[in-house]
Amino acid sequence: MDLQDQLKKLFPDHEPNHQDEVSDESKLTELDIWLQDRPLHCKFEKRKGKVNTIIEGYNGAKKDFKNLTKLLQKECGVGGSFKNEMIIIQGDFRDKIMQVLNEIGFKTKRVGG
């Protein structure tokens, strides 16, 4: 007996709500960011002894940078910022960031190691 069956026994009148699952297309419209054809460069760098993941090559508006940075911070669970047309995420999250960007619709290119 799995968890779903146990919950149905405890709450027979409950109707599950499956609207919480968000698709990638609705995530993109929710973000309201511009997708570009050129790939984004995702690289690893140490700054002041701290490890950072840097995304370069995005040439959207300032609002787009802000929304994309917020999404990546949320997905990785770390801090970050954007300045000088670069998105800086704290820690080495190249694989996870590239996966998230590819799901949204960006092309990515891993630079370095």
N, C-alpha and C positions, 0 to 999 in steps of 0.2 A: 504494500500500500504506500503510494507516494504522498507527497505533501498536498498536492491538489485534491486527492481523494479524501484525505483527512480534513481538509478545510471544508469540503462539500458536506461532510458528515456533521461538522460543528455548526456550519451556517448554511442550511439547505436553501434558504430564500435568497441568498446573495447572488447577484449577477456580476461576473467579472467585467471590468472595464479595460479594454485593450487599446484605448486611445493614448496611453502613456508612451507607447513605442513610437519613436520619431524616425522617419525615414531620412536618408541622406539628402534627397531633393528638398524636403521641407526644412531640413537643417540649413541648407544653403539659402533658401528664401528668407529664413528667419535671421540669418547673419547679414544679408544684404551686402555682399562683397562682390567685387569685380574679379572674374576669372580671366587670366591672361593665357596666351598660347605658349609663351616662352617658359621654360622650366625654372623653378625656384631652386637655388643652391642651398643645400643644408650642410653646414660644416660644424666642426667641433673646435673649440678654442679655449685656451686658459687665459684668464685675465685676472691679474693680481692674485694668482695662486688658486683661483676658483674656476671650476669647470663650467663652460657655457655652450649652448647650442645656438648657432647663428643662422638665420634664414635671410638670404640676400636675393636680389633679383626681382623683387615684387615692386611694381610701379603703379600702385593704386592710389587713391585719395587718402588723406590722413584718417578719415573716418573708417575706411577699409582696413588700414593698418591697425587701428584700435580694436576693431571687431575681431580680426584674425588673431591678434595677440591675446585677447581675452579668451577666445576659443582654445588656443594652444595651452594657455596657462591652466584652464579648467581641465582639459583632457590629461595633462601631465601632473596636475596637482602641485605646481610650483609657481614661483614668481617669475616675472619677466618684464620687459619693456620694449619700446620701439623708438629708435632715433636714427637719424641719418639714413633713412630708407633701409634699415635693418631691423629685424625682429630678434631680440635676445631673450632666450629662455634659460633659466638657471638649471644647470645639470646637463648630463649627457643623455638626451632623449631623441637622438637622431632617428632611430628606427620607428619609434612611436609617432613622432611628428610627421615623418614621411608617410606613414600609413594613414594618418588623419587627413593630411593634405591630399593624398591620392583618392580617398573616399569622397572628399568634397568635389574633386574634379581638377585639381591642379596637377601639373606634371612636375616631378621633383628629380633632382640630381644630387647624389651624394658626393661631396667634395672632400678629399683627404681620407686618411685611414679608414 
